[in-house]
Amino acid sequence: MELTVLGCSGSYGGPKGGACSGYLVRSGDTNIWMDCGNGTFGHLQQHIDAEDLTAVVITHEHPDHCVDVYGLHVLTRYGLEREGLPVFAPDGLAEHLGQLVGGDWGDAFAWQPIDETERVNVGGIDLRFSRTDHPPPTYAVEASADGKRLIYTSDTGPGWDVSAFAPGADLVLSEATYEHGNKPAEIHLSAREAGLAAREAGARRLMLTHLWPRLDPYRAVAEGSEAYGDSVNLAAPHLVTQI
């Protein structure tokens, strides 16, 4: 299983890299696009042809995680003339986002509400979900394949952590929006909180993402590494990591 970072800027597009949250998870012929933040669709197409997408996961309705689904819709419906691409998203999100397309997605997508009580198999990848500590319905994602496990926290405050899933994940991709001593809102994690949670959950590796663009990334990595007890990685556009 392989993770490709398509974008990792927290909350808005920053001056370096620019694209917001989006990740490509691959195993064999299975290609899952997790979160469609602004700027990520163009990056996705640098790694795979959009017609090779197996499914899409949208963790919540905030624009930095979903707005590029509109570009995918245009290409899928009018360019590829494809029908039934599975899109896993919080219940009601198809209707909410559908307001910008006049309520008409056509048959391009097969919207499927996320159910955190169910395990979903998508090609060669199993998905599980967990509701996080973030204002709109937001879901962390566990992806499993080939005996490996990735946990993507999406957006969350400290009221949720990766221990909601089984311990010992091979890689935790955790939001780390703020520096611990400067958290203007409790709906996101600091790098320290991300590090502590991954350490307590026995994660084998930790990658920080969704940093506020004005945050010093070197300080975030230092803070996260100290809390985790080992070196952590920093997400960057087009970074490819084997799980």
C-alpha positions, 0 to 999 in steps of 0.5 A, a space after each residue: 500500500 502506498 500513500 501519495 500526498 496531493 496537498 497538505 496545507 491547513 485550512 487555506 492554500 499556502 504560498 508554498 505547495 498551495 494545495 489543501 488536504 488530499 491524498 492518494 492511497 494505492 494498492 495494486 489496481 485500487 486507487 482511492 482519493 481521500 479528500 478533495 481539497 482545493 488544488 489537489 485534483 490537478 496534482 492527482 492527475 500528475 500521478 494517475 489518470 482520473 479514469 483509473 480512480 476506484 473511489 473517493 472519500 470526503 471526510 467532511 464538508 469544509 472547502 479545504 477538504 472537498 471543493 475539487 470534487 466539482 472538477 472531478 464531477 465535470 471530467 467524470 460526467 462530461 469528459 469520461 462519461 463515466 457513471 457510478 464512481 463510488 464517493 464515500 462521504 458524511 450523510 447528507 453531503 451529496 445534497 449539501 454540495 449539490 446546491 452548486 450543481 443545481 442538485 444534479 450530479 447526474 449519474 457520475 457518482 454513487 454517493 454512499 454515506 459513511 457508517 462508522 459501524 461498518 467496514 467497507 471493502 474497496 478493491 483491495 483496500 478495507 476502509 473503516 471510519 471514526 467520527 472525530 472531534 470537529 464541528 461538522 460531521 467529520 470522519 477519520 479513515 483507517 485503510 488496510 491492505 497487504 497486512 498494512 494499516 494507515 490511519 488518517 485523522 482528517 480534522 480533529 480536536 483533542 477529544 478524539 485520537 487514533 486510539 479509536 482504531 486498533 493500536 500499532 498502525 504502520 503509519 498515522 497521517 495526523 493533522 497538526 494545525 497549530 503550535 502547542 502554545 498557540 492554539 486559537 481554536 480547540 477544533 484542531 491538534 497541535 503537533 505535540 498532541 499529534 505526537 502524543 496520540 500516535 505514541 500512545 497508540 503505538 504507531 510505527 510511524 507518524 507524518 504531520 499534515 494540515 499545518 497552518 500555512 504561517 506555522 514554522 514547519 521546522 518547529 512543528 516537526 521538532 515539537 511532534 518528534 519530541 512528543 512522539 519519541 522519535 523522528 516524524 515526517 512532514 507531509 509535502 505535495 507529491 511525497 510518496 510513501 510506502 506504508 
